[in-house]
Amino acid sequence: MTKEVFNIGGITVGWYGVIIAIGVLSAIGIALIEAKRRGENTGHIINMALLVIPLGVIGARLYHVIDQWSYYMQNPGLIIGGRGLGIFGAIIGGVLGVIIYTLWKKLNTLRWLDIVAPGLILAQAIGRWGNYFNQELYGYPTDLPWAIFIDPAHRLSGYEDYSYFHPLFLYESLWNLLGFAVLMLLGRMLKSRLRDGDIFFLYIIHYSIGRFFLEGLKLDVWTLGGIPTARWITGAAIVVVTIIMIIRHKKYHKELI
């Protein structure tokens, strides 16, 4: 399987980069639709993207380096300019960008997080296909009909004798695609009952549930106390965000009485 789309004058464009770019453009497009639907100035989306995208990339890279620190400790020259991104870092960096921009422009931060959330999870669904071309983000060996073949060069140590593995990138992509549909529908069907921030909080809960369970199929994960770090993060996110939503809605209903 080739990773390259084309090579011109020594400049290589890979499928991973192309797919990430498609995901980013899709996120911007959906955010424009949501901003217009909510009667907001769509010009903020483009301006916001100029801050959100770089911070998302920086966050993604930082998370990956921390995740693979044992490798980068021995190869410090690859920390900057090397390959590898972590989705949690991308989300944190991107959200930080939205917060900084909305505070700067004196906008409703939670409302704008709602606007960008559906596009964000769609971008994640699209971006996971970059893992397919890189032959990464696969799980334990399996003989299921939809198992993915991994070239010997990309098999993790200890699994060289296996050929087919769980396509975790596909599982997560489909889960995120479902999340996109759910957020878009709820934003329209329950718009009179939702509070600012609810769509964003539901995004966190939906994504976290899927990632929590998929971590059980993942190979070579970063762990804390013998438990995948991603499970600590997503488990905590589910509990904390659910409690926040319950408290906010109880308070809101009391104000209406």
Rosetta blueprint (number, residue, H / E / L):
1 M L
2 T L
3 K L
4 E E
5 V E
6 F E
7 N E
8 I E
9 G L
10 G L
11 I E
12 T E
13 V E
14 G E
15 W H
16 Y H
17 G H
18 V H
19 I H
20 I H
21 A H
22 I H
23 G H
24 V H
25 L H
26 S H
27 A H
28 I H
29 G H
30 I H
31 A H
32 L H
33 I H
34 E H
35 A H
36 K H
37 R H
38 R L
39 G L
40 E L
41 N L
42 T L
43 G H
44 H H
45 I H
46 I H
47 N H
48 M H
49 A H
50 L H
51 L H
52 V H
53 I H
54 P H
55 L H
56 G H
57 V H
58 I H
59 G H
60 A H
61 R H
62 L H
63 Y H
64 H H
65 V H
66 I H
67 D H
68 Q L
69 W H
70 S H
71 Y H
72 Y H
73 M H
74 Q H
75 N L
76 P H
77 G H
78 L H
79 I L
80 I L
81 G L
82 G L
83 R L
84 G L
85 L L
86 G L
87 I H
88 F H
89 G H
90 A H
91 I H
92 I H
93 G H
94 G H
95 V H
96 L H
97 G H
98 V H
99 I H
100 I H
101 Y H
102 T H
103 L H
104 W H
105 K L
106 K L
107 L L
108 N L
109 T H
110 L H
111 R H
112 W H
113 L H
114 D H
115 I H
116 V H
117 A H
118 P H
119 G H
120 L H
121 I H
122 L H
123 A H
124 Q H
125 A H
126 I H
127 G H
128 R L
129 W H
130 G H
131 N H
132 Y H
133 F H
134 N H
135 Q L
136 E L
137 L L
138 Y L
139 G E
140 Y L
141 P E
142 T L
143 D L
144 L L
145 P L
146 W L
147 A L
148 I E
149 F E
150 I L
151 D L
152 P H
153 A H
154 H H
155 R L
156 L L
157 S L
158 G L
159 Y L
160 E L
161 D L
162 Y L
163 S L
164 Y E
165 F E
166 H L
167 P L
168 L H
169 F H
170 L H
171 Y H
172 E H
173 S H
174 L H
175 W H
176 N H
177 L H
178 L H
179 G H
180 F H
181 A H
182 V H
183 L H
184 M H
185 L H
186 L H
187 G H
188 R H
189 M H
190 L L
191 K L
192 S L
193 R L
194 L L
195 R L
196 D L
197 G L
198 D H
199 I H
200 F H
201 F H
202 L H
203 Y H
204 I H
205 I H
206 H H
207 Y H
208 S H
209 I H
210 G H
211 R H
212 F H
213 F H
214 L H
215 E H
216 G H
217 L H
218 K E
219 L L
220 D L
221 V L
222 W L
223 T E
224 L E
225 G L
226 G L
227 I E
228 P E
229 T H
230 A H
231 R H
232 W H
233 I H
234 T H
235 G H
236 A H
237 A H
238 I H
239 V H
240 V H
241 V H
242 T H
243 I H
244 I H
245 M H
246 I H
247 I H
248 R H
249 H H
250 K H
251 K H
252 Y H
253 H H
254 K H
255 E H
256 L H
257 I L
